[in-house]
Amino acid sequence: MATLARKDAPGLAVEPCQYLTFTLGGEMYAVETLSVKEIIEYGQVTTVPMVPPSIRGVINLRGAVVPVIDLKARFGGQPTGITRRTCIVIIEMGSSDECQVVGILVDTVSEVLEIPPGEIEAPPAFGARIRADFIRGMGKVGGGFVILLNVEAVLSTDELSVLDELSRQGSPVDAGALPRLGSSVAG
């Protein structure tokens, strides 16, 4: 999780965090690299009936059923158009006891940035195109801002329960019946 400099702990030395940056609809977003398991090319995603529109479907990731969330749709926009640069970022959330693996669909993956806590501002109270609770902070990078996502809020408990149900049941989709994905881009 991103560590914002705490005003009530003045002597606390906080290390810069690394973030994986990516684009969605022309905007730059980032998630902390500690939560990123890998980045894969967009491959065949199997649609699952009766799930929220932001759940694009599931993929077979080395025999595991992994739900894929379309972040543009999750943020209330149009579904992501697939291009040759579209990627799925595999995210691990939760503790080691209750780990949830989820793929998030992004337009393009950019780079890994190290952002010092002093360069992270609080999320804006208004004016953002996405809900304020989805934003962990605003990272100042090169004269602009990168929106640091709060992955746990973006993938809400309601949505997580649907995802958890899919992965526990093997859903109506059998993991062995899903096609294997292509190569890993980063890990």
N, C-alpha and C positions, 0 to 999 in steps of 0.2 A: 504494500500500500504506500502511496505517496506520503511523505512526511512533511507537513507544513510546519514552518518555524512557529513554535508556541510562544506567545507573548508572556505567558505566566511562568515560563522557565528560561530566564535570561542566560543562565550559565550553561545551558544544554548545547553541546556541540552536535550538530546534525550533519551527517554526510550527504552529499548530493545523491540523488536517485537517478537511475537510468530508465528511460522511457522509449518504447517502440512507437514511432510516429507513423501515421497513415492518413490517407485522405478519404473523405466522404463528401461527395457533392461539392468539391472545390474547397472545403474547409479542412484544416489540419487538426487531427486529434492524436491522443497518445494514451497508452496504458503502460503501467510499470512493467519492466522486463521480467521481474520476478514471477509474474503471473503468466507470462508467455511460455508455452511449452514448445511450439514450433509454428512455422508458417508453411502452408502448402498451396500449391496451385489449385485454382478452382477446377474441380472435377465433377463427376456426376453426383448430384444431390438427389436423394430419393424423397419425394414429397410424402408427407404423412397427413391423412385427412383429419379434419376437425381440430386443428391446432391454430393458435393465433396467427394472423397474417405475417407477423414479424419472424416467425419460425419458418425458415426457408425449407427445411427438411432435415434429413439425417445423412451422415456419411459413414462409411466403414473405414475406421482408422485402425489398421492392424488388428481387425477382429472385434473392435469395440464400436458400439453405436454411439456416434457423437452428434448431438443436435447442432444445427447451424442457424445462427440468428442473423437476420438482415438488419444491420444497425440503422440504415436509412429508414426502413419501414418502422423500426422500433422508435425512432425519433419523430415519427409522424409524417415522414415524406413518402415519396414514391419508392417502390422496390428498386434495388440496385440493378442497373443494367450490366450484364456480363460482358467484359472485354478481355483482351489477352493479358491485361495487367491485374485483373481481379484476383484477389487472394482470400484464403480463409486463414485467419489467425486463431490458432488453438490456444485456449486459455484454461488454466487450472485455477479453480476458486475453492475457497473453504480450507479447512484444516486437513491434516494428513488422514485423520479418521473419517471425515466426511468430505472427500475431495470430489468436485464436480468438474468434468471436462466438457467445454463448450467451444464451438467454432463461431467466430464472428466474421461476417462477410464484409470486406472493405474494398474500395475502388482500387487503391494502390498502397503498397507498403513503402515508406520513405526511407527512414534511417533510425538508428538508435542515438538518442541524445542524452547527455548528462545535464540535468538541470539542478543547480544548487537551490536549497530551500528558500534562500533570500530572493530568488528570482521567480517564486511562485506566489501569485496573488490569490486571494479568496475568490470563489466563484461569484459572478455578478448576480445581483438580486433580481434583475430584469433585463430584458433585451436579448437574451440568448434564444436561439432557435430550438433548443431542447430544454427539458425540465431542469431546474436549478439543482435538484438532488442527484442528477446524473453527472454533474460536474464536480470533481474533486478540487480543482483549482485551475488557474490560468498561468501557464508557464511562459515567461518572457524569453523569447528566442529571436535573435537577429532583428530587433526592432518591431517584431510582431508578437502574436500570442499563439500558443498551442493549447487546445482545450484538453485538459487532463481528465480522463473519464473515471468515474467511480463505478467500476465493473459490477460490484455487488448491487448497486442501485439500478443500473441499466438492465441487469438481468434480475428483475424483481422476484420476490418470493413466490408470487403467483406463477410467474413464468418458470421459475426454477422447479416448482412442483410438477409442472407439465413435463419439463425436461427430465426430471428425476424419474417420473413414471415411464417415459419413453425408454430410458436406459435400463431400468430395472426389469421391465417386462420384455425387453427386446422389442417392444411396441408391436404393432401389427407387422413390423418389418423385422426379419431375421438378419442378424449381423453377418452371418455367413453367406447370405444371399445378395448382399450389397457388393457392388464392384469395388475393387481395390483402387486407391487413388495413386496418382503419379508421384513424382519425386518430391522430396522435401526441399524447400528453398533455403531455409535456415533452421537452426535448432538450438 
